[in-house]
Amino acid sequence: FEGILGLGQPQRRVPPAPLTGERSLASQDPFAAQPTSDDSALAGADALRHNANHTEVFESKSFLLAAGVPRFSICFNDRSSDGVLRLGGSMPASALGSVGASHWGLDFRGVSVGSGELMHRASFCGGVGLAPGQQSACAAIPDSGTMVLMAPTEHLKELFAMICGAWPMCADQAEKDPSMPNFQKLQVILQDCETWIDQTGLESLPTLTFHVAGALGAQQELKLPPEAWVLDVLEEEVHYIRKHVMGVVPTRVPQVTGKKRKVCAPAFGEQEYNSSRNGPVWILGTPVFYKYRVGYHLDTAPPSISFSQEPCGACPEDATAATPEPPRPSFLARTGDVSPPLRLPRRASSPLRLPTFDGK
């Protein structure tokens, strides 16, 4: 998971375990520390040092550490501006220790919907009823390569239903037509956003708060306003006509009109990705990187992750470039080139990139 620049988390060194079924299962868990190929005497010495001093030993030096770069950060900009990968920089005032072994990961403690007195917390990832050996109810991986927030299906159903209840437009329609579950009602109304968004924007949708914690117990709340967790896309408009197949069987056939229509959707995707040590795993994709400057710190014990609300900014222009390139639309960009009077969703201008983590 290091990639070309070595942006992956340094790997923990643990003593080799006996070849048992338990080790086989653990080796498939990306949140479990993996044994190294070092000889057993060296590994045993490291294990004793780990147990005695409550510190962790890491087995390899990544490209960045070898180059003297102890940290980096990633963030994205709106309105066709490039994002920024910063190498180096100062250590932030607070950071959360990673709980993952193969991935940068955090203790994930659920989501709240709304603000102030109207904030309500979902029931999932509450830390109740942990299995033996399980260290957290859920986990979260901040991943800049995933364009949405990925989560278990049952978690999303509960979250979408809560959002519907906190959004007056959805709550009113749900009361008038209780035949459809609220989690579906939310998606249906958003899909029809072309009929209302230019008048009301996303003003009445709730803010979502993601509760995360580090390996040493430090906690932080990541807040995403509705314009951060709603996407809009342009899709081909079709209408259906009835045709008689072979002149006998009538059927409805879609026909493209050549026009496009705006549809909106929650910036979430379904995945079932479970770890034995940290429970169901969420992927915190690009919506978080648009809102926060996400830092990764390789030289702390354990390696740590930070979320700063400092503006993303831009890299200095290359003075040797002949002519500046014209601005290019980013894969997630605000509609329009100037600040809109309404809070509008980001537009997905390319197919969604989803994670390639093997959750099975």
Secondary structure, DSSP 4 states (H G I P E B T S, - for coil): --TTTT-SPPPBPBPPPPSSHHHHHHTT-TTSPPB-SS-HHHHHHHHHHHHHHT---B----HHHHTT--EEEEE--STT---EEEES-PPPS--EE---SSS--EEEEEEEESSGGG-EE-STT---SPPTT---SEEEEE-TT-SSEEE-HHHHHHHHHHHHHHSHHHHHHHHH-TTS-HHHHHHHHHHTGGGTHHHHTTTTSPPEEEEEE-TTS-EEEEEE-HHHHEEEEEEEEEEEEEEEETTTEEEEEEEEEEEEEEEEEESEEE---EETTTEEEEEE-HHHHHHSEEEEETTSSS-EEEEE-S----PPP-TT-SSPPPP---SEEESSSS--SS--PEEE-SPPP-------
